[in-house]
Amino acid sequence: MKQSILVVNCGSSSLKLALFDENENKLASAIAERLNGQDAFARIDGDEQAVKLPASADHKQALKALVSAFSDRQLMPVTPTAIGHRVVHGGETFREAVLIDNGVVNAIKDCADLAPLHNPVNLAGIEATREQFPDTAQVAVFDTAYHQTLAPRAYLYALPESYYRDLNVRRYGFHGTSHFFMAHEAARLLNKTPATTSIISAHLGNGCSITAIKDGLSVDTSMGLTPLEGLVMGTRSGDIDPGLFDYLSSRGMQQAEVHKMLNHKSGLLGISGQTNDMRSLCELADHGHEPSTLAIEIFCFRLAKYIGAMMASLSHLDALVFTGGIGENSHRVRNQTVSHLALLGFDINSDMNSHHGRYSDGRIDDASSRFPILVIPTNEELVIAREAKRLASSV
């Protein structure tokens, strides 16, 4: 029987599955969205027929339905060889991927206060697969683990020490799986080893973060205690003055209202008043919609400022790397961001930037650029599959 590795990624109201063979070829992928709602739906990529879900299906029900659909279409054996789970927050407990047991489950629960929208649903996926496949090795891969190499100067806030000691208040960073992949792919494209490669990795999607990677290790990153800190994002504000909380509360806004506004109504959506989708924003801007133009300008300017700041953590720079849905697909964002970095010596090649898919080495920098500029498609699912395969083989 052929071997297969199932990758599970549970979002707050979504579930993504990917299936790989032992040679790291993706066999299938699927998604369920709007879970716990009346309009929940699921589908297998490339298959026009929807996968039937129970009314108001939760993560466990969606996972069971999609796994059954994989089996019915003979895309996977009855039991996968290994299962890898994306877990958003591992706190300071997890510095790398681990085999899941009851102790790991309890530790993930202990981190739930740090990621209340994510860790509980990540656990729902773990619990569902452990029930369905009790004899299959399962592995947790943490978004925060890659950033556990940050030094105290990078992860501590300028707060009384007791807040870190007693309440675990510190910068953790996220998108670690994607940034880890960038470190290795950039090294490969530059004909170097990860241990000798230093890059600035910009993961730009609905969630955005940037990481300084020195000799293969994360040494600084933009996200903090939560994924709200840092860059302007699709619906998240990124950095703000903490005094905003006092100002808004003095005018009657409750904590829950402020939280919802900063996480779900801000960022590109809040500035434009229209959408958090960069493609749509560019179309609106091209038709003269000034708030959309401003949203793009703020997004790129904040990103350029962070790129400059990340250079303070590096002794040399091998490349600036763009990835994620926006980073990979928006030549406008890349061009506008790099235009702010001329003083640092970055220079983009307009033709290569517009048609980067033609170039197998990912390069979009001009010959005059002081540093290489790369576009690399991220592949977090592959990283999770590799870790699941590696750890499962040790059982």
N, C-alpha and C positions, 0 to 999 in steps of 0.2 A: 504494500500500500504506500502511495506517495506521501511524503511528509508535507506539512503545511504549517504556517505560523499565522495566527490571527492577531491583528492589532485592533485594540479597542480604544476609542477616544470619545469620552462622554463630556458634552458641554452642558450648560445650564438647562437648555431645552432641546438639545440635539444629541445624536449619536452617530459617529462615523466608524465604519469598519473597513479594514483592508486585509486582504489575504495574500500571503507570499509563499512561494515554494522554497525549497531548501537552497536554491541557487539565487535567491533574492529577487526573483522575477515576480512582479505583481500579477496575481491571477484574477483578482476581482476586488471591487470596492463598492460600498453602499452607504447610504445616509438615511437617517430618520430625523425629521424636524418637527417643530411645534409640539413637542411631547408634553403630555399632561393637559393638552387642549383638545377641544372638539374637532379641530381641523388637522390633527396629527397625521402625518403621512410618511411613507418610506419607499425607497426605490433602490434597485441595484444599478450602478452606472452602466450605461450602454443597453439597458433593458427598458423598453417603453412601458412594460406592464408594471404597475405599482404593486408593492408588497402589502398585502392586507394586514391592517393593525386593528386591535380591539379599540373600542371607543375610548377616547382620552388616554391612550396608551402611555405608560411610563417607560423609563429606560429599560427595566428588566423585560417587559413585554416586547418592546421594540427589538431588543437584542435577540430574544428567543425567536421572533418572527424572521429576522434577517438571517440568522444562522440556519434556520430551517430552509429558507429560500436558497441559500448557498448550497445546501445539501441536495435539495430537490433538483437544482439545476446542475448537479454533479460538479460543482466548482471546488468542493472541499470534501475530504473524507469525513466519516461520521464523527471522528474525534481529531482535533488539530494536535500537532506535535507539541506546540507551545503557544502561549497566549501572552501578549505584551499589552500593558495598560499605560496610557498617559495619565499621570497624576500631577496636578498643577503645583501643589505646595508640599514640600517635604521638610520645611523648617530647617533647623540645623542638624536634624537626626540623620538625614540621608545625603551622602556625598556622591552616590552613584546608584545605578540600577540595582535592585535586589529581588530575590525570589520572594514571593508573597507567602506569608504564613499568618497565623492569628496575631502574632506580635507586631508584624508590619501593618496589618489592618488597624490595630489599636493605635499605633503611632500616627497613621494617616488621620484617624479620627481626632487625635490630639491636636493636629494642625488645622482642624476645620475652622477654628475661630480666625485664622489668618487668611483663609480663602473660603468664606461661607457659601459662595455661589458655585464653587467648583469641586472642592474635596468631597462633599456629600454625594454628588452625582458620580464622581470618579469611583467612589466606594460602591455605589449602586451597580456600576458595571462590573466591578470586581466580584461582588456578591453574586450577581447573576451568572457569571461564567464559572465561578467556583461551585455553584449548585448544579449547573448543567454539565460541567466537565470536572468532576471532583478529583480525577486521577491525572489531570494534565498540569504540567509545570506552568505557573503563571508568574509574570515578572512585572514590577512597577518601575516605570521610568519617569523621573521627576523633572518638571520644568525648572525647578530651583537648584537642582544638584550641581549643574555645571558651574554655577556662580559661587559655590562654596570655597573656591580658591581666592576670593576677594580678601584683601588685607583689611584689618580694622579701620584704617584710614579711609577706605572706600565704602565699607558697609555700616559703620556707626554713624548715627545722627548726633548732632551737637545738643544732646539732652542729658539730664542727670543720669549717671551710670546705672542707677537702680532700675530705670525703665528697660534697659537691655537685660540686666541680670534677672529681674523678677517677672518681666512681662514679654521678653523676647522681641522687643521693639528694635528692629534693625532693617537694613536694606537687604532683601533676598534676591531680587532679580527674577525674571521669567524668560520665556522663549528659549530656555537653555538648550533644548534639544536641537532647535534650528541653528543657534549660534555655534554649537558643537559641530554640526554638519558643515557649516560654513568654514570653520577652521580647517577641517580636513579636506574639503573640496578645493578651497583656495590654495592650500599647500600642493595638492595634486596638480592643479592647473598651472601653478608657478614653478613646478618641478622642484619642490622643496619638501621637507618633512614637516609635519605639524609642530614638532618640538623646536623648529627653527623659524617658524612663520608667525609674524605679527600682523594683524589686520584690524580694521574697524568694520564691524558687521552691522548693517542696518536692516533689521527685519521690519518691513512695512506692510501692514495689512489693516484690517479693522482695528486690531491691536498692534501697537508699534513699540519697538525697543531697539536700542543701539548698545553694542558691547565692544569694549576694547579687549582684544585678545593678544596676549604677549607670549610668544613661544608656545602657542597652543592652549594657553590657559586664560580663563576669564579674569581680568584684573579690574574692570570697572564696567558698570552697566547703568542704564537709565531708569529702569523700573525699580521700585523700592520695597517697602513693607507689603504693599499691594500692587497690582498691575496698573494703578491709577497714576503713579508718578511718572514724570519724564516727558516724552514727546506728545505732541498733539495727535490724537487718534480719531477713529471713526466717530465714536460717541463719547469718548472720555476726554476730559480737559487737559490731562497732563499736568505739568507743574503749575501751581497757583500759589498766591500768598496765603499762608495759613490763617491770617487775620480775616480772610473772607468768611470763615465760619462764625466768628464773633459778630461781624457786620450783618450777616444774613439772619442770624438768630435774634439779634436785637430788633430786627424788623419782622419777627414772627415766624420765620421758617423753622420747621422742626428738623431734627437730625436726619430722619428718613427722607425728607424732601430734598435736603442738600445732597445726600448720598445719591439719590436717584438722578438729580440734575447733573452732578459731576460725572457720573458713570454712564448715563443713558441718554442725556439730552444735550451734551456739550460737544467738544471737538469739532470735526468737520460739519456734523449735523447742526450743532448749535450756531456756528458762525454763519453758515450758508442759509440756515432756515429751510433747507430743502431736502438734503440727502447726505448720507455718510459714504456714498459710493463715489470713488474718485473718478471713474469713467463718466458718470453722470455729471459730476461737478465740472469736469473739463468741457463737456458739451455745453453746459449752461454758461460757463465762462466765455466760450467761443461765441455765444449768442448775446453777449453783453450783460450777463447777470452779475452785477458787481459784488454782491455778497459771496458768490461762489468763487470769483476771482480772488477775493480777499482771503477766503478759507484756504485756498491753495497756496497763496503767498505766505500766510502765517505758518502753515504746515511745513513748507520748505525752509523758511527762515529759521524756525525752531530746530529743525533737523540739522541744518548747517551749523548752528551754534553748538549743538551737541557733538557734531563731528570734530569741530575745533577743540572742544573741551576734552574729548577722549584722547587726543594726541598727548595730553599732559601725562597720561599713564603709560606711554610707550617710549622706548628708547630708539626704536626705528619702526618704520611702517612699510610693509610689503604691498598692501593694497587696501583700498576702500571697496567694500562689497555691498551691493544692493541685493535684497532678496524679499520674499513674501509677495502677496498678490499685487500690491502697489509697486514695490521695489523691482519686481521682475517685469511688470507690464506697462508702467507709466514712464515713457521717455520724457514727458513734460516735467514730472516731478524730479527725475534724475538731473535733467538739464538745469532746471531752476535752482535746485539745491546746490549743485556744483558751481553755479554762477556766483554764489556768495563766498566761495572758497579760493578765489584767485590769489589772494595774498599768501595763502599757504602753498600755492604752487599746483593746485589741481586744475586740470584742463580736460574738457570732454570733447570727443570727436562727434560732431553732430550726426554724420551719416552712420557711423557705427552705433551710436546711441539709439537711433531710430530703427535700426535693423539688426539689433544685437543677436537675434536668433540665427543669423548667418555665420556667426563666428564660434567655433567649437571651444575656443579658449576663454570666452566670456568677456573679452576686453572691449571697453568702450572709451578708453582714454586716448587723447591726442598724443602725438609724438612729443609735444612740448610739455606734457604733464610731468610734474615732479614725481608723482606716484601713479601706479597702475590703478585703474578703476574697473571693477568686474561686476557683471550681472550673473548670479548663480541661482538657479531654481532650488528652493529648499525641498527637503524630503524628510520630514520628521518621522513619517510612518516607517521609512526604511531603517532609520536609526533605532526605533523601538523594536522592529522585527529582528535586527541584528543582535540587540541586547537580549531579547527573549530567547533567541536561538543559542546564544553563547552561554547564558546561565542555565538554560534547560539541559544543555549537554553535560553539565556538571552534576546533575541529579542522579 
